[in-house]
Amino acid sequence: MSVGEVKVGLRAATEAALHGRDTLDRASAGAKAASAAAEAILNDSQNEDVKTVQQALLAADAEVEPTRRRFVTIAERATRYLNQLG
């Protein structure tokens, strides 16, 4: 693999990581809006299924920021390596 091919791969990786971050951001915003609407309707529900879903949504929300940071870190590292290659 040539240096040029590595550079192309690094640019593609950076673009993919940033696209992934943007997609995650859009999905997260939609999920938050849906969760807020559901919470307004199901607030104080004692139904076990509702409680299970609410816990799952909280757990998923807790993963958004760490995942977002991973996308950003990948893009930063790929860009840094690309810059080192010249």
C-alpha positions as CSV (number, residue, x, y, z in Angstrom):
1,M,0.0,0.0,0.0
2,S,1.4,3.4,-1.0
3,V,1.5,6.5,1.1
4,G,-1.1,8.0,-1.2
5,E,-3.4,5.1,-0.7
6,V,-3.0,5.4,3.1
7,K,-3.9,9.1,2.8
8,V,-7.0,8.3,0.9
9,G,-8.0,5.8,3.5
10,L,-7.4,8.2,6.3
11,R,-9.5,10.9,4.6
12,A,-12.3,8.4,4.2
13,A,-12.0,7.3,7.8
14,T,-12.2,10.9,9.0
15,E,-15.2,11.6,6.8
16,A,-16.9,8.4,8.0
17,A,-16.3,9.2,11.6
18,L,-17.7,12.7,11.2
19,H,-20.7,11.4,9.3
20,G,-21.2,8.9,12.1
21,R,-21.1,11.6,14.7
22,D,-23.6,13.7,12.8
23,T,-25.9,10.7,12.3
24,L,-25.7,9.9,16.0
25,D,-26.5,13.6,16.9
26,R,-29.6,13.5,14.7
27,A,-30.7,10.1,16.1
28,S,-30.1,11.3,19.6
29,A,-32.1,14.5,19.1
30,G,-35.0,12.5,17.7
31,A,-34.9,9.9,20.5
32,K,-34.8,12.7,23.1
33,A,-37.9,14.3,21.6
34,A,-39.7,10.9,21.5
35,S,-38.7,10.1,25.0
36,A,-39.9,13.4,26.3
37,A,-43.3,12.9,24.6
38,A,-43.5,9.4,26.0
39,E,-42.6,10.5,29.4
40,A,-45.3,13.2,29.4
41,I,-47.9,10.5,28.5
42,L,-46.6,7.7,30.7
43,N,-45.4,9.7,33.7
44,D,-45.8,7.9,37.0
45,S,-46.9,4.7,35.3
46,Q,-46.6,1.6,37.4
47,N,-46.6,-0.8,34.4
48,E,-43.5,-2.9,34.4
49,D,-43.1,-2.8,30.7
50,V,-43.2,1.0,30.8
51,K,-40.6,1.0,33.5
52,T,-38.4,-1.3,31.6
53,V,-38.6,0.9,28.5
54,Q,-37.8,4.0,30.5
55,Q,-34.7,2.3,32.0
56,A,-33.6,1.2,28.5
57,L,-34.0,4.7,27.2
58,L,-31.9,6.1,30.1
59,A,-29.2,3.5,29.5
60,A,-29.1,4.3,25.8
61,D,-29.0,8.1,26.5
62,A,-26.0,7.5,28.8
63,E,-24.1,5.9,25.8
64,V,-24.6,8.8,23.4
65,E,-21.8,11.1,24.7
66,P,-19.1,8.4,25.1
67,T,-20.0,7.2,21.6
68,R,-19.9,10.7,20.2
69,R,-16.5,11.3,21.8
70,R,-15.2,8.1,20.1
71,F,-16.3,9.4,16.7
72,V,-14.5,12.7,17.3
73,T,-11.4,10.9,18.6
74,I,-11.2,8.7,15.5
75,A,-11.5,11.8,13.2
76,E,-8.9,13.7,15.2
77,R,-6.4,10.8,15.2
78,A,-6.8,10.0,11.5
79,T,-6.4,13.7,10.7
80,R,-3.3,14.0,12.9
81,Y,-1.8,10.9,11.2
82,L,-2.7,12.3,7.8
83,N,-0.9,15.6,8.7
84,Q,2.2,13.7,9.8
85,L,2.3,11.9,6.5
86,G,2.4,15.3,4.8
